[in-house]
């Protein structure tokens, strides 16, 4: 059940990521990201509405914009067995009501099961989220993410930044 620390990046599949978010308003951005998760085959289409509702409700509760151009929308979702992750970039920046008031360019979206499963250890998930938060604070990571030419480059950047 344990995911190797060095393989957290593997939870981000290129097909679920985006180097050019097209939407400009938060609800549409979340819909685009959820659409990418469904289109990649990681999220079952029957859970699309529930995922979007849950992410939207989370943002209404409090913005996931942590500052430094990064947002980390993350929610528990019934009906999934393991964490589903996406990394998306909007070079122009999005109004996300981030804590520092600045625009968001890098979005880590994480859906996780509501409970522990064979493929999901909540404690290990916290460790992965700490890793994501560390990437968010890393100016080099943010800069390279915004320069990524394609989805594979984004995931390769995550791999490069994985704990050794």
ABEGO torsion letter per residue (X at the ends): XBBBAAAAAAABBAAABBABBABABAAAAAAAAAAAAAAAGABBAAAAAAAAAAAAAAAAABBABAEGGBBBBBBBBBGBABBBBBBBBBAAEBBAGBAAGBBBABBBBBBBBABBBAABBAAAAAAAAAAAAAAAABAAAAAAAAABABAAAAAAAAAAABBX
